[in-house]
Amino acid sequence: MSLSERALEILDRYNKTEDVIETTKKFVYEMLGPTPDRGDMLYRYEHSIRVAENGRMIAIAENLPVTDTVVACLLHDVGY
């Protein structure tokens, strides 16, 4: 399965930075931005931020890798 051209263009801009979590937030924001065919997805972005914060707390409490957990939580709806 291949990614759409739009997703590949966005991904190319965000895969070379140091702060993985902040980069992922920006990537998700852009991926979930409004488009003519699906409208405003800001609520989905805000939901992903809340999920990531909950994931961070769980990762800390359960001694899981925080960065990996937060990134996974941020990306969980990116293909919505």
PEMO-V616974 format. One record per pair of residues at least 24 apart in sequence whose C-alpha atoms are under 7 Angstrom apart, sorted by the first residue. I is the first residue (numbers start at 0). GAP is how many residues later the second one is. D is the distance in Angstrom with one decimal. If there is no record, write none. Layout:
i gap d
I GAP D
I GAP D
This chain:
i gap d
20 46 6.8
20 50 6.0
23 47 6.6
24 49 6.8
27 47 6.8
27 50 6.0
30 47 6.5
31 46 6.6
47 25 6.7
47 26 5.1
47 29 7.0
48 25 6.3
